[in-house]
Amino acid sequence: MRTVSVSVDVEIDDFLYELSNNDRRYLMECLKEDGYIPEDFKIEPDGTLNQGTDSTLDRHLKSLLGKEWKLTKEEEETIINIAKKYDHG
């Protein structure tokens, strides 16, 4: 019997974008079951991940929304520089 091997180059973002919300949620549930997604992450109805609302960091970050006018220029630059460090999009 002859074996054929095929290689397909697929961008993950393109693949995920094409999935329906149900398919994306199913994929995330499978990844979570297999240990690729931490147990404390919540899978939203649209298939996106949420680390939970009881994160102290999340609560503090959300408290800054709409209040940039209260920050000093130095505080704003510090927050922007930290965010840029992790922004790969």
C-alpha positions as CSV (number, residue, x, y, z in Angstrom):
1,M,0.0,0.0,0.0
2,R,1.3,3.4,-0.9
3,T,1.3,6.3,1.6
4,V,0.8,9.9,0.5
5,S,1.9,12.8,2.7
6,V,0.4,16.2,2.2
7,S,1.5,19.5,3.8
8,V,-0.9,22.4,4.0
9,D,0.2,25.9,5.1
10,V,-2.7,27.5,7.0
11,E,-2.6,30.6,9.1
12,I,-4.2,30.1,12.5
13,D,-5.9,33.5,12.4
14,D,-7.5,32.6,9.0
15,F,-8.6,29.3,10.3
16,L,-10.2,30.7,13.4
17,Y,-11.8,33.5,11.5
18,E,-13.6,31.1,9.3
19,L,-15.0,29.0,12.1
20,S,-18.6,29.6,13.3
21,N,-19.0,30.5,17.0
22,N,-20.1,27.0,17.8
23,D,-17.1,25.4,16.0
24,R,-14.7,27.9,17.7
25,R,-16.3,27.1,21.1
26,Y,-16.0,23.3,20.4
27,L,-12.3,23.7,19.5
28,M,-11.6,25.7,22.6
29,E,-13.4,23.1,24.8
30,C,-11.3,20.3,23.2
31,L,-8.1,22.3,23.8
32,K,-9.1,22.9,27.4
33,E,-9.9,19.2,27.9
34,D,-6.5,18.3,26.6
35,G,-4.8,20.7,28.9
36,Y,-3.7,23.3,26.3
37,I,-5.9,26.0,27.9
38,P,-5.7,26.6,31.7
39,E,-8.7,25.4,33.7
40,D,-9.4,28.9,35.1
41,F,-10.1,30.3,31.6
42,K,-13.7,30.6,30.7
43,I,-14.9,29.8,27.2
44,E,-17.4,32.5,26.1
45,P,-20.4,31.7,23.9
46,D,-18.6,33.1,20.9
47,G,-15.7,30.8,21.4
48,T,-13.3,33.4,22.8
49,L,-11.4,33.0,26.1
50,N,-11.8,34.9,29.2
51,Q,-9.5,34.4,32.2
52,G,-12.4,35.3,34.5
53,T,-13.7,38.4,36.1
54,D,-12.3,37.9,39.5
55,S,-8.7,38.7,38.4
56,T,-7.4,41.6,40.5
57,L,-5.4,42.9,37.5
58,D,-8.4,42.8,35.2
59,R,-10.5,44.8,37.8
60,H,-7.8,47.4,38.1
61,L,-7.3,47.7,34.4
62,K,-11.0,48.1,33.8
63,S,-11.1,50.8,36.5
64,L,-8.8,52.9,34.3
65,L,-11.1,52.8,31.2
66,G,-12.3,56.3,30.4
67,K,-10.2,57.9,33.1
68,E,-7.0,58.6,31.1
69,W,-7.6,62.3,31.8
70,K,-6.8,61.6,35.5
71,L,-3.4,60.1,34.7
72,T,-0.1,62.0,34.6
73,K,1.8,61.9,31.4
74,E,4.4,59.6,33.0
75,E,1.7,57.2,34.2
76,E,0.1,57.1,30.8
77,E,3.5,56.4,29.1
78,T,4.3,53.6,31.6
79,I,1.0,51.9,30.9
80,I,1.4,52.3,27.1
81,N,5.0,50.9,27.3
82,I,3.8,47.8,29.3
83,A,1.0,47.2,26.9
84,K,3.3,47.5,23.9
85,K,5.5,44.8,25.3
86,Y,2.7,42.3,25.0
87,D,0.9,43.6,21.9
88,H,1.8,41.3,19.1
89,G,-1.2,42.2,16.9
